[in-house]
Amino acid sequence: MKIDILTLFPDTVSAVLHESIIGRAAAKGIVDINCVQIRDFTENKQKQVDDYPYGGGFGCVMMAQPLKSCLEHVMQGAEKLRSRVIYLSPQGQPYTQETAKRLNRDYDHLVLVCGHYEGVDERFIEACVDEEISLGDFVLTGGEIAAMAVADSVCRLVPGVLADEQCYTGESHWDGLLEYPQYTRPENWEGRGVPEILLNGDHARIERWRRKQQLARTRDKRPDMFAAFEPQTEEDRKLLRELEKEQGRKKLTGPVTYRAASGEDIPRILEIVQDARESLARFHIDQWQGAYPDAARFEEDIRLGQCFVLMHGADIPAFFVLSPLPEPGYDAITDGRWSADLPYCVLHRAAAAKEYRGSGAAQALIRCAEEQARAYGLKCIRVDTHRKNKPMQALLRESGFRYRGNILVDSEPGHDPRRQAFEKILKDKK
């Protein structure tokens, strides 16, 4: 790709476009970017490029002659190239990723004309310009910033400029959606953690999560784009149905912390338990379908200092019970074994409120439980869940827990005692 930029400030524009990724591509000869001084093509000693407008008005207008002569200079030797002359103007068509893709696909040579002052003589536009492009509905002092944006966005699509095609196909606007959120180290920053799904190495689940985030972000941030988006796959349609179902639920808009529960929290805890009980019943899961767990059970958990509530502002979106004491029933594990003979804690009773489902509250619950395990001085967490409780099993796997075998529990007499056992060995914090 060859790009010539006609400008009054070639040194400034060239300095920007010959840095970083685009600069390295230019040094390798993958792209050829030239910034040409329009003043060098004037026909008077003063190198005048502008004059007062006919009919009066404020400011001056760039003259057609220097622009035309500059254009003819850069077009020499470009006869065999597919060239496009573009004037950067607030009156042009709005620039989009689709425009960048078209320019990269259809042309080998772009000439970007940067206006200044009050614009350019209309006759130059009529005679020499193929199209006008605008960055948006606002006015800049000159076309240089817009030209740099166009050059950068087109060049990064040229094969070889970026390391891999996926470097740009997954970005915002490529297929009509915004990009998914990105995270880097540290894993926890000012109380905000990285989504657990990104830490477990399950690439299929990560890709699905990212696609869902793209859809959700576009819906929330750019409803105009979302309205125009047409899903092309059944997976996208399924994700859209999930988002529609989740739309009425609360969102975690700030940091989630946790604290030891008190007696005043029991009504909210029981409300969350009832939500979970009803949800389990809908899926025919014989768990929490009797009196267990009741207020007396949580009163004892609180007395022992083992019950904790998550805090999102003043609200409690979830709770959990984490005991540092061994669970005798875990010694009778069948169809497998625990991974190591380590001191461990047990995640017993945990649930997120129904209005927070799909918000990340369940993932935050697991993170808080892990933090509390470290506070106990323990690096191993064990937990069991009903053999039919697929959502909980999925959450545990996404959170880095591994299935270890089967156990029986007797906390709910008269109900199915079969449980699947999971375990996670916590890594040292970096």
C-alpha positions, -999 to +999 in steps of 0.1 A: +000+000+000+013+034-010+000+065+007+008+101-002-004+128+022-006+163+008-001+187+038+013+220+050+029+201+080+047+171+065+073+167+092+047+165+120+026+140+101+055+119+091+069+118+126+037+102+139+032+077+111+068+065+112+066+054+148+053+021+164+037-006+143+031+015+112+066+029+113+081-006+115+060-017+086+072+013+066+108+005+075+103-031+062+088-018+029+054-033+036+038+001+033+051+033+017+040+065+034+051+099+020+042+133+033+045+160+007+047+198+014+021+216-006+040+249-004+068+234-026+044+236-056+033+273-054+040+296-083+052+327-064+082+335-043+062+339-011+051+302-014+016+314-009-010+286-007-041+306+003-060+337-005-092+356+005-125+341-005-146+356-032-178+371-018-161+379+015-160+361+048-136+352+075-102+335+070-086+324+038-091+295+013-064+272+000-058+278-037-064+252-064-031+256-083-007+244-055-029+215-047-033+204-083+005+207-090+013+187-058-012+161-068+002+158-103+037+153-088+026+124-066+007+108-094+038+105-116+047+069-118+014+057-103-003+049-136-003+012-129-016+016-094-053+016-084-053+052-070-079+071-050-078+108-042-094+116-009-101+150+006-105+150+044-134+172+051-162+177+077-186+175+047-174+140+037-190+107+044-184+094+080-154+072+082-160+036+094-141+003+096-160-007+065-145+023+047-110+012+059-116-023+046-128-010+012-098+013+007-074-015+016-092-040-006-099-019-037-068+004-040-030+002-040-025+040-037-042+065-016-037+103-019-049+121+012-054+158+008-053+179+040-072+211+039-065+241+062-077+276+070-113+278+057-110+248+033-099+245-003-111+260-036-142+240-046-129+237-082-100+215-070-125+192-053-147+190-084-117+184-108-094+162-088-110+145-057-126+111-059-143+111-025-145+132+007-142+116+041-150+129+076-140+116+109-173+128+124-196+157+128-171+181+142-146+205+127-108+203+130-082+231+123-068+210+094-071+176+078-038+162+092-053+144+122-080+129+100-054+118+074-032+102+100-063+083+113-072+070+078-036+061+070-031+042+103-065+023+101-059+013+065-022+003+068-029-020+098-051-041+075-023-046+050-009-082+053+023-083+072+018-051+092+002-069+122+015-103+133-017-121+125-050-114+109-068-121+142-051-090+156-077-069+138-106-093+130-115-094+167-113-057+173-141-032+176-162-025+144-147-054+124-179-073+121-203-046+134-196-052+171-174-036+197-144-055+211-145-076+243-129-062+275-091-069+279-072-075+311-035-078+321-015-081+354-020-078+383-048-103+387-064-081+414-063-043+412-079-020+438-104-047+446-113-055+410-104-089+398-099-104+364-129-125+353-122-161+365-130-176+331-099-159+316-077-176+341-087-213+337-071-220+302-104-233+287-100-216+253-134-226+240-152-211+270-130-180+268-140-175+231-176-179+240-174-154+269-156-129+247-182-131+219-210-126+245-191-096+259-189-082+224-226-085+219-234-070+254-210-041+250-224-032+216-259-033+230-250-011+260-226+013+244-237+016+208-274+007+204-272+021+169-247-005+159-265-032+178-298-024+160-280-029+126-262-062+137-275-093+120-264-126+137-250-150+111-245-181+133-267-201+157-242-195+184-247-157+181-284-162+182-281-183+213-259-157+230-284-130+221-312-150+237-291-153+268-285-116+269-321-108+265-330-131+294-303-114+315-311-078+306-335-072+335-310-084+360-287-062+381-252-055+370-220-053+390-210-017+384-184-014+410-159-034+431-172-064+450-159-070+485-169-094+513-172-094+550-182-117+579-219-120+581-239-109+612-273-118+625-288-088+607-279-104+574-298-136+579-331-124+563-312-115+531-293-148+532-326-167+535-341-147+507-312-158+485-316-194+497-353-193+487-343-180+452-319-208+448-344-234+462-369-224+436-344-224+408-332-259+417-368-271+418-374-259+383-345-280+371-357-310+391-325-309+413-332-326+447-311-301+467-322-276+493-358-288+488-366-292+525-360-270+555-322-271+551-304-247+552-325-227+578-319-197+600-305-219+628-279-233+605-267-198+595-268-186+631-243-213+639-222-205+608-221-169+619-212-179+655-183-199+642-171-170+620-176-191+588-204-172+570-196-144+547-216-120+525-205-102+494-210-065+492-218-045+461-223-010+474-249-014+502-264-045+486-257-082+493-256-101+460-244-134+474-231-153+504-210-183+512-199-205+541-162-214+542-151-238+570-114-243+578-123-276+595-120-310+577-152-326+565-153-363+577-175-374+548-149-364+523-127-392+535-151-417+518-147-403+483-153-429+456-146-431+418-116-410+423-094-394+449-083-360+462-052-347+445-030-342+476-030-347+513-031-309+521-049-290+549-081-277+532-112-257+538-147-265+526-171-243+507-204-255+522-234-232+515-232-206+488-256-189+464-261-157+444-294-137+444-315-143+413-314-106+403-276-109+400-274-141+380-254-136+348-237-105+363-205-122+375-217-124+411-211-161+412-176-157+399-170-130+425-182-154+452-156-179+442-129-152+442-139-140+477-139-176+490-104-181+477-093-149+494-108-161+527-091-194+523-058-176+520-068-156+551-071-190+569-036-198+557-049-226+535-042-232+498-068-260+491-105-256+488-129-286+485-166-284+477-194-308+467-225-302+446-255-322+435-248-345+407-275-328+386-265-293+394-249-286+361-247-247+365-227-251+397-204-277+382-198-254+352-190-225+375-165-246+395-148-258+363-146-223+349-131-212+382-103-237+381-118-265+403-112-301+392-137-329+396-122-355+420-149-382+425-182-388+443-193-386+479-225-389+499-239-362+523-265-366+550-273-329+556-308-334+540-325-365+552-349-380+527-332-364+497-308-376+471-274-377+490-252-382+459-227-354+453-198-346+430-166-335+447-144-307+434-110-294+445-088-264+438-052-258+448-046-221+451-016-206+434+007-182+452-002-146+445+022-128+422 
